[in-house]
Amino acid sequence: MKPAVLAIDGGNSKTDVLLVADDGSVLAAVRGPGASPQHVGVQRCMDALAELAAEATALAGLPDGPPFARHTAACLAGADLPREEDELRRAMAERGWSETLSVDNDTFALLRAGTDDGVGVAVVCGAGINSVGVAADGRTSRFPAIGRISGDWGGGAFLGQEALWWAVRAEDGRGAPTELLPAVVAHFGMRSAAEVVEALHFGELHRDVLHELCPLLFEVAEAGDAVATELVDRQAEEIGLLAAVSLRRLDLLDAPTVVLGGGVLAGAGRRLLPDIRRRCAKVAPEVQVRLVEAPPVIGAGLLGLDRIGADRAARDRLSRADPAGAGPRPAPEAF
């Protein structure tokens, strides 16, 4: 018997794959590097996912695939627009991984992981920022989430760049004084912000390291720096705005659920949570806001079980699973 679901959560920095049985138990869990189709291309993305699926099948002691399961539920960073989802769905179907399949943006996995039925709004703030909403009747709310050209503001990579921007301008006199300047310089072990810029320009520092400045930004804000505090408050405003727009679009104003996730919010960004809830409550006073730190691949698996009509017991079992094998995972944290 093939597993019920091949669940995939493909992010920018990592990819998680689960094989899930009919009863909701996890047969195998594997993790690999990020393979976003926007970064590596569709075919290389498919190759990477196929390798992880084969690894999971071997780990579970099952016959080689494909097919790997009866249904594939893939939630992928880079599946931001309908034409991207269609292309990924066609490419996945050609591989024959399962009889049926579904492709969604990875934010849908977060929403399903943090709710009992997949109804509500999710905002993920990791390297980037995105939000989706699903109403009880199936209507959805989405944003393109492809950067500044689609109106996005925030996310860990963006905040790191802003921290450096303000540090540089504080050093050369174009900006306000800020404790971000000594913090950034010390972080990279250099003598000046100009030296950091030069190292980035000549490739001596990879630009991905700017993401490291996001936790530092929150630390400096916590100490009372005005520039850093304004940036952090602006991030809370953006997250609250994304949630509020979807709540209004879907008329989810009667005790809705807003699910938050991503590395920024799970880390130093936890200080934003009360402010985000306050902003959501302006639209929906009885809103329930939850921070989900469980792997979103659990949500992808639950979406797969939903699609094949699995019973409640199976969905409950998977929702409590910890792919890392450390025991039942904690429930989403409400605040």
C-alpha positions in Angstrom: 0.0 0.0 0.0 1.3 3.4 -0.9 1.2 6.2 1.8 -1.8 8.4 1.7 0.0 11.7 1.3 3.4 13.0 0.1 3.5 16.3 1.9 6.0 19.0 0.8 6.8 22.3 2.3 9.3 24.0 0.0 10.8 27.2 1.4 13.5 29.5 0.3 16.0 28.2 2.9 14.9 24.6 3.5 12.5 21.9 2.1 10.6 19.4 4.3 9.0 16.2 3.0 6.7 13.8 4.9 5.1 10.5 4.0 1.8 10.2 5.8 -0.2 7.1 6.3 -4.0 6.8 6.1 -4.3 7.0 9.9 -2.3 10.3 10.0 0.9 8.7 11.3 4.2 10.0 9.9 6.0 7.2 8.1 9.1 9.2 7.2 10.4 12.8 7.4 13.3 14.3 5.6 14.8 17.8 5.2 16.8 19.2 2.4 18.0 22.7 1.2 15.7 25.3 -0.2 14.7 24.7 -3.8 12.3 27.5 -4.6 11.5 27.4 -8.4 12.1 31.2 -8.5 15.7 30.6 -7.4 16.7 27.4 -9.0 14.1 27.0 -11.8 11.2 24.6 -12.1 13.1 21.5 -13.3 15.8 21.7 -10.7 13.1 22.2 -8.1 11.3 19.1 -9.3 14.6 17.1 -9.2 15.4 18.2 -5.7 11.8 17.3 -4.5 12.0 13.9 -6.2 15.3 13.1 -4.4 13.8 14.0 -1.1 10.7 11.9 -1.8 12.8 8.9 -2.8 14.9 9.4 0.4 11.7 9.4 2.5 10.4 6.3 0.8 13.7 4.5 1.5 13.6 5.7 5.1 10.1 4.3 5.5 11.2 0.9 4.1 8.8 1.2 1.2 9.2 0.1 -2.4 10.9 2.6 -4.7 8.6 5.1 -6.3 7.2 6.9 -8.1 4.4 6.8 -7.4 5.3 7.8 -3.8 1.8 8.2 -2.4 -1.9 8.5 -3.5 -1.9 12.3 -3.2 0.8 14.9 -3.3 0.2 18.1 -1.3 3.0 20.6 -2.2 3.1 24.0 -0.6 5.9 25.9 -2.2 7.6 29.3 -1.9 7.6 30.7 -5.4 4.0 29.5 -6.1 2.8 33.1 -5.8 0.7 33.6 -9.0 -1.8 31.3 -10.8 0.5 30.8 -13.8 3.3 29.7 -11.5 1.0 27.2 -9.7 -0.1 25.9 -13.1 3.4 25.4 -14.3 4.5 23.6 -11.1 1.3 21.4 -11.2 2.1 20.4 -14.7 5.7 19.7 -14.0 4.8 17.6 -10.9 2.1 15.7 -12.8 4.7 14.7 -15.4 6.8 13.1 -12.7 3.9 10.7 -11.7 4.5 11.1 -8.0 0.8 10.3 -7.1 -2.6 9.8 -8.6 -3.8 13.2 -7.5 -1.9 16.4 -6.5 -2.4 19.9 -5.3 0.0 22.9 -5.4 -0.3 25.9 -3.2 1.8 28.7 -1.8 3.7 27.7 1.3 1.7 30.2 3.4 -1.4 27.9 3.1 0.6 25.2 4.9 1.1 27.6 7.8 -2.6 28.5 7.9 -3.6 24.8 8.0 -1.0 24.0 10.6 -2.4 26.6 12.9 -6.2 26.0 12.5 -8.6 23.1 13.0 -10.2 23.5 9.6 -7.9 25.7 7.5 -10.3 28.7 7.8 -8.7 32.0 8.8 -5.8 34.2 7.9 -2.1 33.5 8.0 0.8 35.9 7.8 4.3 34.5 7.5 7.3 36.8 8.2 10.5 35.0 7.4 13.0 35.9 4.8 10.1 37.7 3.1 6.5 38.4 4.0 3.2 37.0 2.7 -0.4 36.5 3.7 -3.3 34.3 2.7 -6.9 33.9 3.9 -9.5 31.2 3.5 -13.2 31.6 4.2 -15.5 28.7 5.2 -17.1 28.7 1.8 -13.7 28.3 0.1 -13.1 31.9 -1.0 -9.5 33.0 -0.7 -7.6 36.2 -0.2 -4.0 36.4 -1.5 -1.3 38.9 -2.4 1.3 38.5 -5.2 4.2 38.7 -2.6 6.9 39.1 -5.1 8.7 42.1 -3.5 8.6 45.8 -3.7 7.0 45.7 -7.2 3.9 44.1 -5.7 3.7 46.5 -2.7 5.5 44.3 -0.2 7.2 45.8 2.9 9.1 43.8 5.5 10.5 40.4 6.1 13.8 39.4 7.6 15.9 40.1 4.6 14.3 43.5 4.1 14.7 44.5 7.7 18.4 43.5 7.6 19.0 45.7 4.6 17.2 48.6 6.4 19.3 48.2 9.5 22.5 48.5 7.3 21.0 51.4 5.4 20.4 53.4 8.6 23.8 52.5 10.0 25.5 53.7 6.8 23.6 57.0 6.8 24.3 57.6 10.5 28.0 57.2 9.9 28.2 59.5 6.9 25.9 62.2 8.2 22.9 61.7 5.9 20.8 60.1 8.6 19.8 60.3 12.2 22.2 59.0 14.9 21.3 55.4 15.8 22.8 52.6 17.9 22.4 50.4 14.8 25.7 51.8 13.6 28.0 50.4 16.3 25.8 47.2 16.5 26.2 46.5 12.8 29.9 47.2 12.7 30.5 45.0 15.8 28.4 42.2 14.3 30.7 41.9 11.3 33.9 42.6 13.3 34.8 45.5 11.1 35.9 49.1 11.8 33.1 51.0 10.0 29.8 50.6 8.2 31.7 51.8 5.0 34.0 48.8 5.4 30.9 46.5 5.6 29.5 48.0 2.4 32.9 47.5 0.6 33.0 43.9 1.7 29.5 43.3 0.3 30.3 45.2 -2.9 33.3 43.0 -3.6 31.7 39.8 -2.6 33.8 39.3 0.5 30.5 39.1 2.4 27.5 37.4 0.7 24.4 39.5 0.7 22.5 36.8 2.4 24.3 37.8 5.6 22.2 40.9 5.9 19.4 38.6 7.1 21.6 38.2 10.3 20.9 41.8 11.1 17.2 41.3 11.7 17.6 39.9 15.3 20.1 42.6 16.0 17.5 45.2 14.9 15.1 43.9 17.4 17.7 44.0 20.2 18.6 47.6 19.4 14.9 48.5 19.3 14.3 46.8 22.7 17.0 49.0 24.2 15.1 52.1 23.1 16.8 53.3 19.9 14.4 55.5 18.0 15.4 54.5 14.5 15.3 50.8 15.3 12.0 51.1 17.1 10.4 52.9 14.2 11.4 50.1 11.9 10.1 47.4 14.2 6.8 49.2 14.8 6.5 49.6 11.0 6.8 45.8 10.6 4.1 45.2 13.2 1.9 47.7 11.3 2.5 45.8 8.0 1.7 42.4 9.5 -1.5 43.8 11.1 -2.5 45.5 7.8 -2.0 42.3 5.8 -4.2 40.4 8.2 -6.9 43.1 8.5 -7.2 43.4 4.7 -7.9 39.7 4.3 -10.3 39.6 7.3 -12.3 42.4 5.6 -12.1 40.8 2.1 -13.5 37.5 3.4 -15.9 39.0 6.0 -14.1 37.0 8.7 -15.0 39.4 11.5 -16.7 37.2 14.0 -14.0 35.7 16.2 -11.7 34.8 13.3 -8.3 33.1 13.6 -5.1 34.8 12.5 -2.1 32.5 12.3 1.4 33.9 12.5 4.6 32.1 11.6 8.1 32.4 10.1 11.6 32.8 11.6 11.3 36.6 12.3 8.2 36.2 14.5 9.3 33.0 16.1 12.6 34.6 17.1 13.3 38.1 18.4 10.1 39.4 16.6 7.9 37.9 19.3 7.9 41.3 20.9 5.6 42.3 18.0 2.9 39.9 18.9 0.8 42.0 21.3 0.9 44.9 18.9 -0.2 42.8 16.0 -3.1 41.4 18.0 -4.1 45.0 18.9 -4.1 46.0 15.3 -6.2 42.9 14.2 -8.7 43.6 17.0 -9.5 47.0 15.5 -11.1 45.0 12.7 -12.3 41.9 14.5 -12.5 42.5 18.3 -12.8 38.8 19.2 -9.9 37.8 17.0 -7.8 34.8 18.1 -4.1 35.3 17.2 -1.8 32.3 17.2 1.9 31.9 16.8 2.8 28.6 15.1 6.3 27.3 15.5 5.6 23.7 14.2 7.0 22.8 10.8 4.6 24.0 8.1 5.0 20.6 6.4 2.5 19.4 9.0 0.0 21.8 7.4 0.8 20.5 4.0 0.1 17.0 5.2 -3.2 18.1 6.7 -4.2 19.7 3.4 -3.4 16.4 1.8 -5.5 14.5 4.3 -8.3 17.0 3.7 -8.2 16.4 0.0 -8.5 12.6 0.2 -11.3 12.8 2.8 -9.3 11.3 5.8 -11.3 11.0 9.0 -10.9 13.4 12.0 -8.8 10.9 14.0 -6.2 10.8 11.2 -6.1 14.6 11.0 -5.8 14.9 14.7 -3.0 12.4 14.8 -1.0 14.3 12.2 -1.7 17.7 13.8 0.0 16.4 17.0 3.0 14.8 15.3 6.6 16.0 15.5 8.5 15.1 12.4 11.8 15.5 14.4 10.7 12.6 16.6 10.9 14.5 19.9 7.3 13.7 20.9 4.0 15.5 20.4 4.5 19.1 19.2 3.3 22.0 21.3 -0.1 23.6 20.4 0.0 27.0 18.7 0.7 29.8 21.2 -2.3 32.1 21.7 -1.9 35.7 22.8 
